[in-house]
Amino acid sequence: MKLADYLSLTGTSGADFAKRIGVSKQTIYNYLATSDRPNHAKPHLNNLTKIVKATDGHVQVSDFYPNLEWGDDEKSNGY
């Protein structure tokens, strides 16, 4: 599930989610921006882990990095 879909489904604002994972609201808005936008950004591992945990696994690493191949150990851990 994309982060934008999760936030919409749960009624969570970008600012509230940012507080939950300890980043700025601008960081979340950069993650939500489409890839054609100059402010588009993908989270690094530390923030990816926080996002997966904060969404109870609804948003996965593959939602940000669809071409990334994970080994069996990482898949079984959920991140």
WOGIVEN-V110250 format. One record per residue. N is the residue number from 1. RES is the residue in three letters. NEAR is the number of other C-alpha atoms within 8 Angstrom. Layout:
{{N;RES;NEAR} {N;RES;NEAR}}
//
This chain:
{{1;MET;8} {2;LYS;8} {3;LEU;9} {4;ALA;7} {5;ASP;8} {6;TYR;12} {7;LEU;12} {8;SER;9} {9;LEU;7} {10;THR;6} {11;GLY;6} {12;THR;9} {13;SER;8} {14;GLY;10} {15;ALA;9} {16;ASP;9} {17;PHE;12} {18;ALA;13} {19;LYS;10} {20;ARG;7} {21;ILE;10} {22;GLY;6} {23;VAL;8} {24;SER;9} {25;LYS;12} {26;GLN;6} {27;THR;9} {28;ILE;13} {29;TYR;9} {30;ASN;11} {31;TYR;10} {32;LEU;9} {33;ALA;10} {34;THR;6} {35;SER;7} {36;ASP;5} {37;ARG;7} {38;PRO;5} {39;ASN;6} {40;HIS;12} {41;ALA;8} {42;LYS;7} {43;PRO;9} {44;HIS;6} {45;LEU;6} {46;ASN;7} {47;ASN;9} {48;LEU;11} {49;THR;9} {50;LYS;9} {51;ILE;11} {52;VAL;14} {53;LYS;8} {54;ALA;9} {55;THR;9} {56;ASP;7} {57;GLY;9} {58;HIS;8} {59;VAL;13} {60;GLN;13} {61;VAL;10} {62;SER;8} {63;ASP;10} {64;PHE;9} {65;TYR;7} {66;PRO;7} {67;ASN;5} {68;LEU;6} {69;GLU;4} {70;TRP;7} {71;GLY;6} {72;ASP;6} {73;ASP;7} {74;GLU;9} {75;LYS;9} {76;SER;7} {77;ASN;6} {78;GLY;7} {79;TYR;9}}
//
